[in-house]
Amino acid sequence: MTTGRSMRAGEAVLGGGLIALGGLIAVETMLTPSVGRAVVGPALFPYLISGGLVLVGLSLLREAFAGAIAHAEGLELDLWAVALVAAGLAVQFLLLDTLGWIPSTTILFAAVSRAFGGRRLIVNLAIGLALAAFTFVAFNYGLGLNLPEGSIVERLTSPDAE
């Protein structure tokens, strides 16, 4: 469906902003000195994020110039879902140092799942726990990049705790 207009300004501005942000991330990644020249290194993820931002920005620009809309009523925004995702991010940010990566990311996953319509809290928590544990192991032991364990875990596992 098209709107009959030749361009949607909001989508065009957002698309251009995403392209600019992706370009900025790519340039900053190129300018950041790196250790070694391995194929998979610390610069891989910023380049992947940069490329993703540019692709999404280009897609938005294409839709803005084509005048396509998602549905006839126009923009549909579920404020409850946005608030739930924002709350999940805030909780993860606030609890990351205390609880660590695995519990805080599990809570974030459950909040985002609920925002997208997931109704089974226990299943969402189990999936979030599995994904958070996998990423923790992959980053800490596979890539050598340390995700936070949490001050509570560190106190419990330190030799002084006995």
N, C-alpha and C positions, 0 to 999 in steps of 0.2 A: 504494500500500500504506500502511496506517496501523499505528501501533504499539499502538493501543488506549488509549493515554494521551491525556489532553486537551491536554497541553502538554509541550514539550521545553525544559527550563530553559536549557541551554547555548545553543541557537539563539535563544531569546528574549533572553538577556543580550547576545549578540553583535549581534542585530538592533537592540536598543535602544541599544547603544553606537555602532553605525554611524549611526543616526539622530541621536544627540546630537553625534557628531563632524561630521556634515554640517551640522547647525544651527550649531555653533560656527564652522565655516569660513565659512558664509554671513554670520553676524553680524559676524565679524572683517573680512570683505571689505567689508561695508557701512560699518563704522566706520573703515576705512583711507582716508585722504584720497587722492583721485586727481587726476591732472592732466587737465583737459578732460572732456568728456562724450561721447566718441565711442561709437558702438554697439559696436564691437569694440575693446576696450582691455585693459589689464592685469588687469582684474577678471573678464573672461570666463572664463578657465580655472578660477579658484577657484570661481566659481558653477557651472560644469559639473561639477567634481569634487564639490562639495557636493550637487548634485542627484543625481548618480550614487550617492553614499553613502547618501542618504536612500532612493532607490529600492531599492537592494540590502537596506538595513535593513528596509524595509517588507516586502519579499519574504521575508526570513528570519523576520520576526515572523509572517507569514501561515502559513508552513510550520510554525513552532513551535506555533502554536495549533491547526493542523489535524492535527498529529501525523504528518505525512507524513515518510517516510524515503527516502533515495536507493536503498537496496537492503536486502534482508532481513538481511544480515549486520551491518548498522549502519554505523558510520563506518569507512571504509577510507582510510588515510593512507599514502602512499608517502614514507617518510622520506628515501630517496635523492633523489627529485625535489625535496623541500623543501630538502634540504642543497645540491643543485646550484643552485637558484635563489638561495639565500642566499649561496652562494659567488660566483655571478655578480654579485650586487649589491655584495658586499664588494670584489671585484676592480674593478668600475667605480668605486666610491667611492675606492679607493686609487690608481687610475691616472688619474683624471679630470684632475687638474692637470698631470700629467706628459705623458701621451699625448694628452689632449684628448678631446672629445666623440665624434668619429667612431670611433676605434679602441676606446675603452673601451665604448661602446654596442654596437659590433659583437660584442665578446666577450660582453657581457651577453645579447644576442639569441641567440647560439649556445648559451650555457649554458641559457637558458630553453627554447629549441627542443629541446635534448637531454632536458631534464627532462620535456617533454611528449611524448617519444617519437620525436623526429626523429633519424634515423640518418645522414643525409648531411651531414657537417661542412662540406664545401666549399660546398654549396648554401646551408646555413644562414648561413655566414659571408658569402656573396655577398648574400643577402637582407638580412642585418643591416647590411652596409656600405651598401647602397642606401637602406635606411630611415634609417640614421643620417645619411648625407649629405643626404638630403632634409630631415630635420628641422633639421639644421645650417643649410642654406641658407634654409629657410623662417623660422627664428627670427632668424638673424643679418641676413639681407638683406631678408626680407619684413616681419618685425615689428619689426626694430631692437633685438631683445633678444639680447645676446651670450652664446652658449654658449662654453665654454672651448675654445680651439684647442690648448692644451697647451704646456708650457714648452719641449719639444723642438722643436716646430714654430716657436714664436716665436723661439727661438735660431737656427734654420736660415734663417728668412726675415727676420731683422732686418738692417739695413744694416751693423751692426758685424761680422756673421758672415763677411764677405769677407776 
